[in-house]
Amino acid sequence: MNFEIGDKIISKKTHPCGGNVWTVTRVGADIKIKCDKCGHVVMIDRVAFEKIVKKKLENDSDEKKK
């Protein structure tokens, strides 16, 4: 799955704050994500990140490309 900066994802497990929606803020060998509910930032390697992703939410920019 390809991820870009600004993509929103839903994680399999909820964050301790209760949120499970995250925004991708950096892409590379490691991926940095920010919790949309509390603002906590986590940097995780790509392999582990792809295991925690449940679903990628559609962006307005994705719809414009189609």
PyMOL Python script that loads the backbone (N, CA, C, O; Angstrom):
from pymol import cmd

cmd.read_pdbstr("""\
ATOM      1  N   MET A   1       0.844  -1.177   0.000  1.00  0.00           N
ATOM      2  CA  MET A   1       0.000   0.000   0.000  1.00  0.00           C
ATOM      3  C   MET A   1       0.894   1.246   0.000  1.00  0.00           C
ATOM      4  O   MET A   1       1.871   1.310   0.747  1.00  0.00           O
ATOM      5  N   ASN A   2       0.565   2.216  -0.822  1.00  0.00           N
ATOM      6  CA  ASN A   2       1.326   3.469  -0.875  1.00  0.00           C
ATOM      7  C   ASN A   2       0.729   4.494   0.066  1.00  0.00           C
ATOM      8  O   ASN A   2      -0.489   4.646   0.151  1.00  0.00           O
ATOM      9  N   PHE A   3       1.602   5.196   0.774  1.00  0.00           N
ATOM     10  CA  PHE A   3       1.163   6.241   1.681  1.00  0.00           C
ATOM     11  C   PHE A   3       1.851   7.536   1.310  1.00  0.00           C
ATOM     12  O   PHE A   3       3.017   7.536   0.913  1.00  0.00           O
ATOM     13  N   GLU A   4       1.133   8.640   1.439  1.00  0.00           N
ATOM     14  CA  GLU A   4       1.674   9.969   1.164  1.00  0.00           C
ATOM     15  C   GLU A   4       1.423  10.856   2.372  1.00  0.00           C
ATOM     16  O   GLU A   4       0.585  10.549   3.220  1.00  0.00           O
ATOM     17  N   ILE A   5       2.154  11.952   2.440  1.00  0.00           N
ATOM     18  CA  ILE A   5       1.959  12.901   3.531  1.00  0.00           C
ATOM     19  C   ILE A   5       0.532  13.441   3.459  1.00  0.00           C
ATOM     20  O   ILE A   5       0.053  13.830   2.394  1.00  0.00           O
ATOM     21  N   GLY A   6      -0.121  13.455   4.590  1.00  0.00           N
ATOM     22  CA  GLY A   6      -1.496  13.942   4.661  1.00  0.00           C
ATOM     23  C   GLY A   6      -2.542  12.839   4.624  1.00  0.00           C
ATOM     24  O   GLY A   6      -3.717  13.100   4.882  1.00  0.00           O
ATOM     25  N   ASP A   7      -2.136  11.602   4.306  1.00  0.00           N
ATOM     26  CA  ASP A   7      -3.086  10.487   4.311  1.00  0.00           C
ATOM     27  C   ASP A   7      -3.568  10.233   5.726  1.00  0.00           C
ATOM     28  O   ASP A   7      -2.818  10.407   6.687  1.00  0.00           O
ATOM     29  N   LYS A   8      -4.815   9.823   5.852  1.00  0.00           N
ATOM     30  CA  LYS A   8      -5.375   9.464   7.154  1.00  0.00           C
ATOM     31  C   LYS A   8      -5.590   7.959   7.157  1.00  0.00           C
ATOM     32  O   LYS A   8      -6.076   7.383   6.184  1.00  0.00           O
ATOM     33  N   ILE A   9      -5.216   7.328   8.282  1.00  0.00           N
ATOM     34  CA  ILE A   9      -5.367   5.884   8.407  1.00  0.00           C
ATOM     35  C   ILE A   9      -6.106   5.568   9.706  1.00  0.00           C
ATOM     36  O   ILE A   9      -6.120   6.368  10.641  1.00  0.00           O
ATOM     37  N   ILE A  10      -6.716   4.395   9.739  1.00  0.00           N
ATOM     38  CA  ILE A  10      -7.331   3.885  10.955  1.00  0.00           C
ATOM     39  C   ILE A  10      -6.468   2.720  11.409  1.00  0.00           C
ATOM     40  O   ILE A  10      -6.188   1.808  10.631  1.00  0.00           O
ATOM     41  N   SER A  11      -6.043   2.750  12.679  1.00  0.00           N
ATOM     42  CA  SER A  11      -5.200   1.689  13.217  1.00  0.00           C
ATOM     43  C   SER A  11      -6.055   0.557  13.782  1.00  0.00           C
ATOM     44  O   SER A  11      -7.214   0.757  14.148  1.00  0.00           O
ATOM     45  N   LYS A  12      -5.458  -0.640  13.845  1.00  0.00           N
ATOM     46  CA  LYS A  12      -6.170  -1.800  14.381  1.00  0.00           C
ATOM     47  C   LYS A  12      -6.471  -1.629  15.864  1.00  0.00           C
ATOM     48  O   LYS A  12      -7.556  -1.985  16.325  1.00  0.00           O
ATOM     49  N   LYS A  13      -5.508  -1.083  16.616  1.00  0.00           N
ATOM     50  CA  LYS A  13      -5.704  -0.862  18.048  1.00  0.00           C
ATOM     51  C   LYS A  13      -5.888   0.630  18.295  1.00  0.00           C
ATOM     52  O   LYS A  13      -5.360   1.462  17.558  1.00  0.00           O
ATOM     53  N   THR A  14      -6.637   0.956  19.333  1.00  0.00           N
ATOM     54  CA  THR A  14      -6.835   2.361  19.667  1.00  0.00           C
ATOM     55  C   THR A  14      -5.659   2.885  20.488  1.00  0.00           C
ATOM     56  O   THR A  14      -5.007   2.130  21.208  1.00  0.00           O
ATOM     57  N   HIS A  15      -5.403   4.156  20.372  1.00  0.00           N
ATOM     58  CA  HIS A  15      -4.380   4.846  21.147  1.00  0.00           C
ATOM     59  C   HIS A  15      -4.924   4.996  22.572  1.00  0.00           C
ATOM     60  O   HIS A  15      -6.142   5.010  22.754  1.00  0.00           O
ATOM     61  N   PRO A  16      -4.062   5.107  23.583  1.00  0.00           N
ATOM     62  CA  PRO A  16      -4.559   5.266  24.960  1.00  0.00           C
ATOM     63  C   PRO A  16      -5.536   6.433  25.154  1.00  0.00           C
ATOM     64  O   PRO A  16      -6.336   6.415  26.089  1.00  0.00           O
ATOM     65  N   CYS A  17      -5.479   7.445  24.281  1.00  0.00           N
ATOM     66  CA  CYS A  17      -6.410   8.569  24.390  1.00  0.00           C
ATOM     67  C   CYS A  17      -7.807   8.201  23.894  1.00  0.00           C
ATOM     68  O   CYS A  17      -8.767   8.935  24.130  1.00  0.00           O
ATOM     69  N   GLY A  18      -7.918   7.063  23.206  1.00  0.00           N
ATOM     70  CA  GLY A  18      -9.209   6.620  22.703  1.00  0.00           C
ATOM     71  C   GLY A  18      -9.377   6.797  21.206  1.00  0.00           C
ATOM     72  O   GLY A  18     -10.359   6.324  20.635  1.00  0.00           O
ATOM     73  N   GLY A  19      -8.440   7.468  20.566  1.00  0.00           N
ATOM     74  CA  GLY A  19      -8.532   7.693  19.118  1.00  0.00           C
ATOM     75  C   GLY A  19      -7.859   6.581  18.338  1.00  0.00           C
ATOM     76  O   GLY A  19      -6.936   5.932  18.828  1.00  0.00           O
ATOM     77  N   ASN A  20      -8.334   6.365  17.107  1.00  0.00           N
ATOM     78  CA  ASN A  20      -7.679   5.398  16.242  1.00  0.00           C
ATOM     79  C   ASN A  20      -7.454   5.948  14.830  1.00  0.00           C
ATOM     80  O   ASN A  20      -7.091   5.198  13.924  1.00  0.00           O
ATOM     81  N   VAL A  21      -7.665   7.246  14.642  1.00  0.00           N
ATOM     82  CA  VAL A  21      -7.416   7.895  13.354  1.00  0.00           C
ATOM     83  C   VAL A  21      -6.102   8.662  13.455  1.00  0.00           C
ATOM     84  O   VAL A  21      -5.892   9.439  14.386  1.00  0.00           O
ATOM     85  N   TRP A  22      -5.222   8.431  12.484  1.00  0.00           N
ATOM     86  CA  TRP A  22      -3.888   9.026  12.464  1.00  0.00           C
ATOM     87  C   TRP A  22      -3.651   9.701  11.121  1.00  0.00           C
ATOM     88  O   TRP A  22      -4.216   9.292  10.107  1.00  0.00           O
ATOM     89  N   THR A  23      -2.809  10.745  11.114  1.00  0.00           N
ATOM     90  CA  THR A  23      -2.410  11.434   9.896  1.00  0.00           C
ATOM     91  C   THR A  23      -0.933  11.179   9.649  1.00  0.00           C
ATOM     92  O   THR A  23      -0.116  11.312  10.561  1.00  0.00           O
ATOM     93  N   VAL A  24      -0.585  10.811   8.414  1.00  0.00           N
ATOM     94  CA  VAL A  24       0.811  10.570   8.043  1.00  0.00           C
ATOM     95  C   VAL A  24       1.493  11.920   7.850  1.00  0.00           C
ATOM     96  O   VAL A  24       1.022  12.746   7.067  1.00  0.00           O
ATOM     97  N   THR A  25       2.616  12.153   8.568  1.00  0.00           N
ATOM     98  CA  THR A  25       3.327  13.430   8.464  1.00  0.00           C
ATOM     99  C   THR A  25       4.713  13.291   7.858  1.00  0.00           C
ATOM    100  O   THR A  25       5.326  14.299   7.505  1.00  0.00           O
ATOM    101  N   ARG A  26       5.232  12.062   7.727  1.00  0.00           N
ATOM    102  CA  ARG A  26       6.532  11.834   7.103  1.00  0.00           C
ATOM    103  C   ARG A  26       6.527  10.445   6.499  1.00  0.00           C
ATOM    104  O   ARG A  26       6.005   9.500   7.090  1.00  0.00           O
ATOM    105  N   VAL A  27       7.120  10.328   5.297  1.00  0.00           N
ATOM    106  CA  VAL A  27       7.183   9.045   4.608  1.00  0.00           C
ATOM    107  C   VAL A  27       8.622   8.785   4.188  1.00  0.00           C
ATOM    108  O   VAL A  27       9.311   9.685   3.709  1.00  0.00           O
ATOM    109  N   GLY A  28       9.064   7.561   4.370  1.00  0.00           N
ATOM    110  CA  GLY A  28      10.410   7.143   3.996  1.00  0.00           C
ATOM    111  C   GLY A  28      10.606   5.730   4.487  1.00  0.00           C
ATOM    112  O   GLY A  28       9.665   4.936   4.487  1.00  0.00           O
ATOM    113  N   ALA A  29      11.828   5.398   4.910  1.00  0.00           N
ATOM    114  CA  ALA A  29      12.065   4.087   5.516  1.00  0.00           C
ATOM    115  C   ALA A  29      11.268   3.983   6.810  1.00  0.00           C
ATOM    116  O   ALA A  29      10.768   2.915   7.164  1.00  0.00           O
ATOM    117  N   ASP A  30      11.156   5.112   7.510  1.00  0.00           N
ATOM    118  CA  ASP A  30      10.309   5.220   8.692  1.00  0.00           C
ATOM    119  C   ASP A  30       9.123   6.109   8.342  1.00  0.00           C
ATOM    120  O   ASP A  30       9.213   6.967   7.464  1.00  0.00           O
ATOM    121  N   ILE A  31       8.025   5.895   9.028  1.00  0.00           N
ATOM    122  CA  ILE A  31       6.825   6.705   8.799  1.00  0.00           C
ATOM    123  C   ILE A  31       6.453   7.376  10.112  1.00  0.00           C
ATOM    124  O   ILE A  31       6.413   6.734  11.161  1.00  0.00           O
ATOM    125  N   LYS A  32       6.182   8.676  10.041  1.00  0.00           N
ATOM    126  CA  LYS A  32       5.776   9.431  11.228  1.00  0.00           C
ATOM    127  C   LYS A  32       4.281   9.690  11.114  1.00  0.00           C
ATOM    128  O   LYS A  32       3.793  10.159  10.086  1.00  0.00           O
ATOM    129  N   ILE A  33       3.561   9.375  12.191  1.00  0.00           N
ATOM    130  CA  ILE A  33       2.118   9.579  12.217  1.00  0.00           C
ATOM    131  C   ILE A  33       1.738  10.399  13.448  1.00  0.00           C
ATOM    132  O   ILE A  33       2.421  10.373  14.472  1.00  0.00           O
ATOM    133  N   LYS A  34       0.626  11.130  13.318  1.00  0.00           N
ATOM    134  CA  LYS A  34       0.147  12.000  14.397  1.00  0.00           C
ATOM    135  C   LYS A  34      -1.294  11.620  14.719  1.00  0.00           C
ATOM    136  O   LYS A  34      -2.134  11.523  13.825  1.00  0.00           O
ATOM    137  N   CYS A  35      -1.571  11.404  16.006  1.00  0.00           N
ATOM    138  CA  CYS A  35      -2.928  11.068  16.449  1.00  0.00           C
ATOM    139  C   CYS A  35      -3.841  12.277  16.228  1.00  0.00           C
ATOM    140  O   CYS A  35      -3.517  13.386  16.653  1.00  0.00           O
ATOM    141  N   ASP A  36      -4.967  12.066  15.572  1.00  0.00           N
ATOM    142  CA  ASP A  36      -5.884  13.170  15.300  1.00  0.00           C
ATOM    143  C   ASP A  36      -6.634  13.624  16.549  1.00  0.00           C
ATOM    144  O   ASP A  36      -7.147  14.742  16.586  1.00  0.00           O
ATOM    145  N   LYS A  37      -6.704  12.778  17.564  1.00  0.00           N
ATOM    146  CA  LYS A  37      -7.456  13.148  18.761  1.00  0.00           C
ATOM    147  C   LYS A  37      -6.610  13.941  19.756  1.00  0.00           C
ATOM    148  O   LYS A  37      -7.045  14.984  20.242  1.00  0.00           O
ATOM    149  N   CYS A  38      -5.388  13.449  20.067  1.00  0.00           N
ATOM    150  CA  CYS A  38      -4.590  14.107  21.111  1.00  0.00           C
ATOM    151  C   CYS A  38      -3.332  14.799  20.579  1.00  0.00           C
ATOM    152  O   CYS A  38      -2.713  15.581  21.301  1.00  0.00           O
ATOM    153  N   GLY A  39      -2.941  14.523  19.318  1.00  0.00           N
ATOM    154  CA  GLY A  39      -1.784  15.182  18.738  1.00  0.00           C
ATOM    155  C   GLY A  39      -0.456  14.490  19.000  1.00  0.00           C
ATOM    156  O   GLY A  39       0.591  15.014  18.619  1.00  0.00           O
ATOM    157  N   HIS A  40      -0.471  13.323  19.644  1.00  0.00           N
ATOM    158  CA  HIS A  40       0.762  12.581  19.929  1.00  0.00           C
ATOM    159  C   HIS A  40       1.398  12.125  18.614  1.00  0.00           C
ATOM    160  O   HIS A  40       0.703  11.654  17.714  1.00  0.00           O
ATOM    161  N   VAL A  41       2.718  12.267  18.509  1.00  0.00           N
ATOM    162  CA  VAL A  41       3.444  11.909  17.288  1.00  0.00           C
ATOM    163  C   VAL A  41       4.267  10.654  17.545  1.00  0.00           C
ATOM    164  O   VAL A  41       4.944  10.545  18.567  1.00  0.00           O
ATOM    165  N   VAL A  42       4.202   9.701  16.604  1.00  0.00           N
ATOM    166  CA  VAL A  42       4.930   8.433  16.704  1.00  0.00           C
ATOM    167  C   VAL A  42       5.673   8.206  15.401  1.00  0.00           C
ATOM    168  O   VAL A  42       5.123   8.420  14.320  1.00  0.00           O
ATOM    169  N   MET A  43       6.937   7.768  15.502  1.00  0.00           N
ATOM    170  CA  MET A  43       7.703   7.380  14.323  1.00  0.00           C
ATOM    171  C   MET A  43       7.904   5.873  14.380  1.00  0.00           C
ATOM    172  O   MET A  43       8.352   5.340  15.395  1.00  0.00           O
ATOM    173  N   ILE A  44       7.573   5.189  13.294  1.00  0.00           N
ATOM    174  CA  ILE A  44       7.583   3.729  13.271  1.00  0.00           C
ATOM    175  C   ILE A  44       8.132   3.269  11.920  1.00  0.00           C
ATOM    176  O   ILE A  44       7.932   3.933  10.904  1.00  0.00           O
ATOM    177  N   ASP A  45       8.827   2.126  11.916  1.00  0.00           N
ATOM    178  CA  ASP A  45       9.370   1.651  10.639  1.00  0.00           C
ATOM    179  C   ASP A  45       8.231   1.160   9.741  1.00  0.00           C
ATOM    180  O   ASP A  45       7.162   0.786  10.223  1.00  0.00           O
ATOM    181  N   ARG A  46       8.476   1.167   8.449  1.00  0.00           N
ATOM    182  CA  ARG A  46       7.439   0.899   7.451  1.00  0.00           C
ATOM    183  C   ARG A  46       6.798  -0.485   7.620  1.00  0.00           C
ATOM    184  O   ARG A  46       5.580  -0.616   7.498  1.00  0.00           O
ATOM    185  N   VAL A  47       7.593  -1.503   7.895  1.00  0.00           N
ATOM    186  CA  VAL A  47       7.064  -2.866   8.031  1.00  0.00           C
ATOM    187  C   VAL A  47       6.076  -2.940   9.196  1.00  0.00           C
ATOM    188  O   VAL A  47       4.984  -3.487   9.044  1.00  0.00           O
ATOM    189  N   ALA A  48       6.447  -2.397  10.350  1.00  0.00           N
ATOM    190  CA  ALA A  48       5.557  -2.400  11.515  1.00  0.00           C
ATOM    191  C   ALA A  48       4.326  -1.538  11.252  1.00  0.00           C
ATOM    192  O   ALA A  48       3.223  -1.886  11.672  1.00  0.00           O
ATOM    193  N   PHE A  49       4.511  -0.410  10.555  1.00  0.00           N
ATOM    194  CA  PHE A  49       3.395   0.486  10.250  1.00  0.00           C
ATOM    195  C   PHE A  49       2.341  -0.222   9.405  1.00  0.00           C
ATOM    196  O   PHE A  49       1.146  -0.106   9.674  1.00  0.00           O
ATOM    197  N   GLU A  50       2.781  -0.953   8.386  1.00  0.00           N
ATOM    198  CA  GLU A  50       1.826  -1.629   7.509  1.00  0.00           C
ATOM    199  C   GLU A  50       1.056  -2.722   8.247  1.00  0.00           C
ATOM    200  O   GLU A  50      -0.048  -3.081   7.839  1.00  0.00           O
ATOM    201  N   LYS A  51       1.627  -3.254   9.329  1.00  0.00           N
ATOM    202  CA  LYS A  51       0.927  -4.259  10.128  1.00  0.00           C
ATOM    203  C   LYS A  51      -0.162  -3.642  11.002  1.00  0.00           C
ATOM    204  O   LYS A  51      -1.164  -4.296  11.292  1.00  0.00           O
ATOM    205  N   ILE A  52       0.024  -2.380  11.430  1.00  0.00           N
ATOM    206  CA  ILE A  52      -0.968  -1.763  12.325  1.00  0.00           C
ATOM    207  C   ILE A  52      -2.105  -1.075  11.578  1.00  0.00           C
ATOM    208  O   ILE A  52      -3.113  -0.719  12.188  1.00  0.00           O
ATOM    209  N   VAL A  53      -1.961  -0.881  10.262  1.00  0.00           N
ATOM    210  CA  VAL A  53      -2.991  -0.171   9.493  1.00  0.00           C
ATOM    211  C   VAL A  53      -4.175  -1.089   9.226  1.00  0.00           C
ATOM    212  O   VAL A  53      -4.028  -2.179   8.672  1.00  0.00           O
ATOM    213  N   LYS A  54      -5.343  -0.627   9.629  1.00  0.00           N
ATOM    214  CA  LYS A  54      -6.581  -1.362   9.368  1.00  0.00           C
ATOM    215  C   LYS A  54      -7.181  -0.904   8.045  1.00  0.00           C
ATOM    216  O   LYS A  54      -7.620  -1.719   7.233  1.00  0.00           O
ATOM    217  N   LYS A  55      -7.194   0.424   7.836  1.00  0.00           N
ATOM    218  CA  LYS A  55      -7.838   0.989   6.653  1.00  0.00           C
ATOM    219  C   LYS A  55      -7.247   2.353   6.352  1.00  0.00           C
ATOM    220  O   LYS A  55      -6.902   3.103   7.265  1.00  0.00           O
ATOM    221  N   LYS A  56      -7.130   2.674   5.083  1.00  0.00           N
ATOM    222  CA  LYS A  56      -6.697   4.002   4.658  1.00  0.00           C
ATOM    223  C   LYS A  56      -7.946   4.781   4.262  1.00  0.00           C
ATOM    224  O   LYS A  56      -8.734   4.327   3.432  1.00  0.00           O
ATOM    225  N   LEU A  57      -8.119   5.961   4.865  1.00  0.00           N
ATOM    226  CA  LEU A  57      -9.289   6.784   4.555  1.00  0.00           C
ATOM    227  C   LEU A  57      -9.046   7.558   3.274  1.00  0.00           C
ATOM    228  O   LEU A  57      -7.912   7.932   2.973  1.00  0.00           O
ATOM    229  N   GLU A  58     -10.104   7.798   2.524  1.00  0.00           N
ATOM    230  CA  GLU A  58     -10.003   8.543   1.270  1.00  0.00           C
ATOM    231  C   GLU A  58      -9.898  10.031   1.545  1.00  0.00           C
ATOM    232  O   GLU A  58     -10.622  10.564   2.386  1.00  0.00           O
ATOM    233  N   ASN A  59      -8.989  10.709   0.831  1.00  0.00           N
ATOM    234  CA  ASN A  59      -8.818  12.156   0.937  1.00  0.00           C
ATOM    235  C   ASN A  59      -9.569  12.836  -0.195  1.00  0.00           C
ATOM    236  O   ASN A  59      -9.924  12.200  -1.187  1.00  0.00           O
ATOM    237  N   ASP A  60      -9.807  14.128  -0.043  1.00  0.00           N
ATOM    238  CA  ASP A  60     -10.402  14.904  -1.128  1.00  0.00           C
ATOM    239  C   ASP A  60      -9.475  14.937  -2.328  1.00  0.00           C
ATOM    240  O   ASP A  60      -9.944  14.914  -3.466  1.00  0.00           O
ATOM    241  N   SER A  61      -8.150  14.991  -2.097  1.00  0.00           N
ATOM    242  CA  SER A  61      -7.183  15.046  -3.193  1.00  0.00           C
ATOM    243  C   SER A  61      -7.168  13.733  -3.965  1.00  0.00           C
ATOM    244  O   SER A  61      -6.936  13.741  -5.174  1.00  0.00           O
ATOM    245  N   ASP A  62      -7.413  12.584  -3.286  1.00  0.00           N
ATOM    246  CA  ASP A  62      -7.490  11.285  -3.962  1.00  0.00           C
ATOM    247  C   ASP A  62      -8.677  11.262  -4.902  1.00  0.00           C
ATOM    248  O   ASP A  62      -8.586  10.720  -6.003  1.00  0.00           O
ATOM    249  N   GLU A  63      -9.790  11.844  -4.482  1.00  0.00           N
ATOM    250  CA  GLU A  63     -10.999  11.846  -5.313  1.00  0.00           C
ATOM    251  C   GLU A  63     -10.810  12.728  -6.538  1.00  0.00           C
ATOM    252  O   GLU A  63     -11.361  12.430  -7.597  1.00  0.00           O
ATOM    253  N   LYS A  64     -10.036  13.816  -6.414  1.00  0.00           N
ATOM    254  CA  LYS A  64      -9.800  14.710  -7.538  1.00  0.00           C
ATOM    255  C   LYS A  64      -8.915  14.059  -8.587  1.00  0.00           C
ATOM    256  O   LYS A  64      -9.042  14.366  -9.773  1.00  0.00           O
ATOM    257  N   LYS A  65      -8.010  13.154  -8.171  1.00  0.00           N
ATOM    258  CA  LYS A  65      -7.111  12.482  -9.105  1.00  0.00           C
ATOM    259  C   LYS A  65      -7.832  11.495  -9.983  1.00  0.00           C
ATOM    260  O   LYS A  65      -7.390  11.221 -11.099  1.00  0.00           O
ATOM    261  N   LYS A  66      -8.969  10.935  -9.490  1.00  0.00           N
ATOM    262  CA  LYS A  66      -9.691   9.894 -10.218  1.00  0.00           C
ATOM    263  C   LYS A  66     -10.538  10.449 -11.332  1.00  0.00           C
ATOM    264  O   LYS A  66     -11.206   9.691 -12.036  1.00  0.00           O
TER     265      LYS A  66
END
""", "prot")
cmd.dss("prot")
cmd.show_as("cartoon", "prot")
cmd.util.cbc("prot")
cmd.orient("prot")
